[in-house]
Amino acid sequence: MKVIDREQVRQALTFPALIAALQRGFASEHAMPRRSVFELDTQATNHDAFAVLPAWNDSVIGVKAFTYFPDNEAKGKASLYSKIMLFGREHGEPLALVDGTQVTLWRTAAVSALAASYLAREDASHLVMFGSGNLAPYMVRAHLAVRNYDKVTLVARNPDKVATLRALLAQEYPKVRFELGQSQAALIASADVICTATGSHNPLFDGRWLSEGTHIDAIGNHHSTARELDSATVLASRVFVDSKTNVLNEAGEILIPISEGVFSADQVEAELADMARKNHSLRTHCSDITLFKSVGTALSDLLAAKLVLEQVECGNL
């Protein structure tokens, strides 16, 4: 059994290869029971959690286990720790233990970019990115792999972190203009694609500010009573999700409008597996506002970890 660390994961993956692997994997036969998320403290102010995510396909079985302690950063620790265990599908033998923290960053961003490849306009040129945490640079890189943005506006609460993020990305992509912005009507109206990857429990912008043709990608919230997007955004959008089972169990962006009686689960048009099987643009009109809500799936972990293992076994690292 191989033990694959964070640095090996980083070296093994590229977004074009990972996005392609996710497309093939979600389009193929697989099994993915609902993940189990356990709150470790019942106090309303505490969101520490432990989760287990199983999945399998015709070649590999995988399970990811992770802990999420959102207050860890103030204590000099990471907020998320994760490992992925892979087993062979034919005989069930252990194949690898893979660093799940790094895989999670890559697969989360790649899933969002895969969805955007189906839902964002081909001529999208302005990306607005909410958040400056560990995931933010991966999100921008992944989306730049599927659309030719000439401008990316970064919106975040921490001025030092977002300035550092801007400098990092500007160095990597000298042909793209990176700007800092605020959540205001003019910025939201100018966006072709909006990504939200924050820890906010309240909507980040007013859905009435959206322009026709915008694609929104919401990944930051996993709580049923919190949300990064308001009901106006959901009601204005054609809604797609990574997994109906998980989203309808965890995502306040969808569950709150349902509880308000203004939206229903039947209005979710498709999940990522349906989208991957069609594998073409799902926009019906240039004026469509589309929304992809993702809370994470075990299958994306399995596919990304399997790709890493293949690269290691090929001696590419």
C-alpha positions in Angstrom: 0.0 0.0 0.0 1.3 3.4 -1.0 1.2 6.4 1.3 0.9 9.6 -0.7 1.6 12.9 0.9 0.4 16.5 0.2 3.4 17.4 -2.0 3.0 14.3 -4.2 -0.7 15.2 -4.7 0.3 18.7 -5.7 2.9 17.5 -8.2 0.6 14.8 -9.6 -2.4 17.0 -10.6 -3.1 19.6 -13.2 -6.6 21.1 -13.7 -7.0 20.1 -17.4 -6.3 16.4 -16.5 -8.3 16.4 -13.3 -11.4 18.1 -14.9 -11.3 15.5 -17.7 -11.0 12.7 -15.2 -14.0 14.0 -13.2 -16.0 14.2 -16.4 -15.3 10.6 -17.3 -15.8 9.4 -13.8 -19.2 11.2 -13.2 -20.4 10.0 -16.6 -19.6 6.4 -15.8 -21.3 3.9 -13.5 -20.6 4.5 -9.8 -22.1 4.2 -6.3 -22.1 7.0 -3.8 -24.1 6.6 -0.6 -25.0 9.8 1.3 -22.1 11.0 3.3 -22.2 11.1 7.1 -21.4 14.4 8.8 -21.3 14.4 12.6 -21.4 17.6 14.7 -19.0 17.2 17.5 -20.5 19.9 19.7 -24.2 20.8 20.1 -23.6 24.4 21.1 -24.9 26.9 18.5 -21.6 28.8 18.4 -19.5 25.6 17.6 -19.3 24.1 14.2 -16.6 21.4 14.7 -17.4 18.3 12.6 -16.3 14.9 11.5 -17.3 13.4 8.2 -17.0 10.1 6.3 -17.6 9.9 2.5 -17.7 6.5 0.7 -17.9 5.8 -3.0 -16.9 3.2 -5.6 -16.8 2.4 -9.2 -15.7 -0.5 -11.4 -12.0 -0.1 -10.6 -11.6 1.3 -7.1 -13.4 1.7 -3.7 -12.7 4.9 -1.7 -13.5 6.5 1.6 -12.5 9.9 2.8 -12.6 10.9 6.4 -12.1 14.5 7.5 -12.3 16.8 10.5 -13.4 20.4 10.2 -12.6 22.8 13.0 -13.3 26.3 11.7 -11.7 28.1 14.6 -8.4 26.3 14.3 -6.7 29.1 12.3 -6.7 31.3 15.4 -4.9 28.6 17.2 -2.2 28.0 14.6 -3.8 24.8 13.2 -5.4 24.0 9.9 -9.2 24.1 9.8 -9.5 20.8 7.9 -7.6 17.5 8.1 -8.4 14.7 5.7 -7.2 11.3 4.5 -8.5 9.2 1.6 -8.2 5.4 1.6 -8.3 3.6 -1.7 -9.1 -0.2 -2.1 -9.0 -2.3 -5.3 -12.5 -3.1 -6.6 -11.7 -6.6 -7.7 -10.3 -8.1 -4.5 -10.7 -5.2 -2.0 -7.0 -5.0 -1.2 -5.7 -1.6 0.2 -4.0 0.4 -2.5 -3.1 3.8 -1.1 -3.6 6.3 1.7 -3.7 9.7 0.1 -3.6 13.2 1.7 -7.2 14.3 1.5 -6.6 17.9 2.4 -4.8 18.7 -0.8 -7.1 16.5 -2.9 -10.1 18.4 -1.5 -8.7 21.7 -2.6 -8.1 20.4 -6.1 -11.3 18.4 -6.6 -13.5 21.1 -5.2 -12.2 23.7 -7.6 -12.2 21.2 -10.5 -15.8 20.2 -9.9 -16.8 23.8 -10.0 -14.9 24.4 -13.2 -16.4 21.3 -14.8 -19.9 22.6 -14.0 -18.9 26.1 -15.3 -17.8 24.5 -18.6 -21.4 23.4 -19.1 -23.1 26.5 -17.6 -21.0 29.6 -18.1 -21.2 31.5 -21.3 -18.5 30.7 -23.8 -17.6 34.4 -24.0 -17.4 35.0 -20.2 -14.6 37.5 -19.6 -15.1 38.7 -16.0 -14.9 36.4 -13.0 -15.8 37.6 -9.5 -14.3 35.6 -6.7 -15.5 35.8 -3.1 -13.1 34.5 -0.6 -9.3 34.6 0.1 -8.8 31.4 2.0 -6.8 28.3 1.0 -9.3 27.3 -1.6 -9.5 30.7 -3.4 -6.3 30.4 -5.6 -7.4 26.8 -6.7 -10.8 28.1 -7.7 -9.4 30.9 -9.9 -6.8 28.5 -11.5 -9.5 25.9 -12.2 -11.9 28.4 -13.8 -9.1 29.9 -15.9 -8.7 26.4 -17.3 -12.2 26.4 -18.8 -12.8 30.0 -19.8 -10.6 32.8 -21.1 -11.2 35.5 -18.4 -9.4 38.7 -19.0 -10.4 40.2 -15.6 -10.8 38.6 -12.2 -12.1 40.7 -9.3 -11.3 39.4 -5.8 -13.7 40.2 -2.9 -12.8 39.3 0.7 -13.0 40.7 4.2 -9.3 40.4 5.1 -7.4 43.1 3.2 -3.9 41.5 3.8 -5.0 38.0 2.6 -6.7 39.2 -0.5 -3.8 41.5 -1.4 -1.4 38.5 -1.1 -3.8 36.4 -3.2 -3.9 39.1 -5.9 -0.1 39.3 -6.0 0.2 35.5 -6.3 -2.3 35.2 -9.1 -1.0 38.2 -11.0 2.4 36.6 -11.1 1.0 33.3 -12.4 -1.3 34.9 -15.0 0.4 38.1 -16.3 -2.2 38.4 -19.1 -5.2 38.5 -16.7 -6.1 41.7 -14.9 -6.6 41.1 -11.2 -8.5 43.7 -9.2 -9.8 44.1 -5.6 -13.5 44.9 -5.2 -16.4 45.2 -2.8 -19.8 43.5 -2.9 -21.7 46.3 -4.6 -24.4 46.4 -7.2 -22.2 47.6 -10.0 -19.6 44.8 -9.5 -22.2 42.0 -9.3 -24.0 43.4 -12.4 -20.7 43.3 -14.3 -19.8 39.7 -13.5 -20.1 36.9 -16.1 -19.3 34.3 -13.4 -19.4 34.6 -9.6 -17.7 32.1 -7.3 -18.4 32.1 -3.6 -15.9 30.2 -1.4 -16.3 31.9 2.0 -17.2 31.1 5.6 -20.0 33.5 5.6 -23.4 32.4 7.0 -25.2 35.2 5.4 -25.8 36.1 1.7 -22.8 37.9 0.1 -24.8 40.0 -2.4 -28.4 40.9 -3.4 -29.7 38.6 -6.1 -31.5 41.6 -7.6 -28.1 42.9 -8.7 -27.5 40.0 -11.1 -27.4 40.6 -14.8 -28.8 38.2 -17.4 -26.4 35.5 -18.5 -24.5 35.3 -15.2 -23.3 31.9 -13.8 -23.0 31.6 -10.0 -20.9 28.9 -8.4 -21.5 28.5 -4.7 -19.2 26.2 -2.7 -18.4 27.8 0.7 -21.4 26.9 2.9 -22.3 23.3 4.1 -24.8 24.3 6.8 -28.5 23.8 6.4 -29.3 27.0 8.3 -26.7 29.3 6.6 -26.2 30.4 3.1 -23.9 32.5 0.8 -26.7 33.3 -1.6 -30.1 34.8 -1.0 -33.5 33.5 -2.1 -33.6 36.1 -4.9 -30.5 34.6 -6.5 -32.0 31.1 -6.4 -35.3 32.1 -7.8 -33.7 33.9 -10.6 -31.6 30.9 -11.6 -31.7 27.6 -13.3 -30.4 25.4 -10.4 -27.9 22.6 -10.7 -26.0 20.7 -7.9 -23.2 18.3 -7.5 -25.3 15.8 -5.5 -29.0 16.2 -4.8 -28.7 13.8 -1.8 -26.0 15.9 -0.2 -27.2 19.4 -1.2 -30.8 18.7 0.0 -29.4 17.5 3.3 -26.8 20.3 3.9 -27.1 23.4 1.8 -29.0 26.3 3.2 -28.9 28.1 -0.2 -31.5 25.6 -1.4 -33.1 24.4 1.9 -34.0 27.9 3.2 -35.9 28.9 0.0 -37.7 25.5 0.3 -38.6 26.2 3.9 -39.9 29.7 2.8 -42.2 27.9 0.3 -40.7 29.8 -2.7 -38.7 26.9 -4.2 -39.0 23.1 -4.4 -36.5 20.3 -4.7 -38.1 19.3 -8.0 -36.8 22.6 -9.5 -33.2 21.4 -9.3 -32.6 20.6 -12.9 -29.7 18.2 -12.7 -26.8 16.9 -10.7 -23.2 16.7 -11.9 -23.5 13.1 -13.1 -26.4 14.0 -15.4 -24.4 17.0 -16.7 -21.2 14.9 -17.3 -23.2 12.3 -19.2 -24.5 15.0 -21.6 -21.1 16.6 -21.7 -22.1 19.7 -23.6 -23.3 23.2 -22.9 -26.6 23.2 -20.9 -27.4 26.8 -21.5 -30.7 27.2 -23.4 -30.4 31.0 -23.9 -27.8 33.6 -23.5 -29.9 35.3 -20.9 -30.1 32.3 -18.6 -28.9 32.9 -15.0 -27.4 29.6 -13.8 -26.5 28.4 -10.4 -24.3 25.4 -9.4 -24.4 24.5 -5.7 -21.7 22.1 -4.5 -21.1 20.7 -1.0 -18.6 18.0 -2.1 -19.0 14.4 -3.1 -17.1 11.2 -2.3 -16.9 10.3 -6.0 -14.9 13.5 -6.7 -12.5 12.5 -3.9 -12.2 9.0 -5.2 -11.5 10.1 -8.8 -8.9 12.7 -7.9 -7.1 10.3 -5.5 -7.2 7.6 -8.2 -5.6 10.0 -10.7 -2.9 10.8 -8.2 -2.2 7.1 -7.6 -1.9 6.5 -11.3 0.6 9.3 -11.6 2.6 7.9 -8.7 2.5 4.3 -10.2 3.7 5.6 -13.6 6.7 7.2 -11.9 5.7 10.7 -13.0 6.6 12.2 -9.6 
